[in-house]
């Protein structure tokens, strides 16, 4: 797996929060492997499309959890610290994920 690197901020999560996010991602990864297997096995298109829809819903759920945590922690903390530019960052992020 390729590691993504950037000059980004870091986020400290509780062990429970990290476990929950990883669990969600593992399920999504399993769903993707299942779709790959369906394609390899020549599954019916509608069945594959149905599974893709389930993956998209799972990713949307992951986004909701992560975005909620981000707003409640990172954004609130930055605003309290006088870093109001975090609002512009949040707006840009929302525009990207709401395409």
DAQUIWO-V696911 format. One record per backbone hydrogen bond with DSSP energy under -0.5 kcal/mol. NH is the residue of the N-H (numbers start at 1). CO is the residue of the C=O. Records with the same first field share a line. If there is no record, write none. Layout:
NH=CO, CO
This chain:
5=3
13=11
18=14
19=15
20=16
21=17
22=18
23=19
24=20
25=21
26=22
27=23
28=24
29=25
30=26
31=27
32=28
33=29
34=30
35=31
36=32
37=33
38=34
39=35
40=36
41=37
42=39
43=38
47=44
48=44
49=45
50=46
51=47
52=48
53=49
54=50
55=51
56=52
57=53
58=54
59=55
60=56
61=57
62=58
63=59
64=60
65=61
66=62
67=63
68=64
69=65
70=66
71=67
72=68
73=69
75=70
76=71
77=73
78=74
79=75
80=76
81=77
82=79
83=78
84=82
86=83
87=84
88=84
89=85
90=86
91=87
92=88
93=89
94=90
95=91
96=92
97=93
98=94
99=96
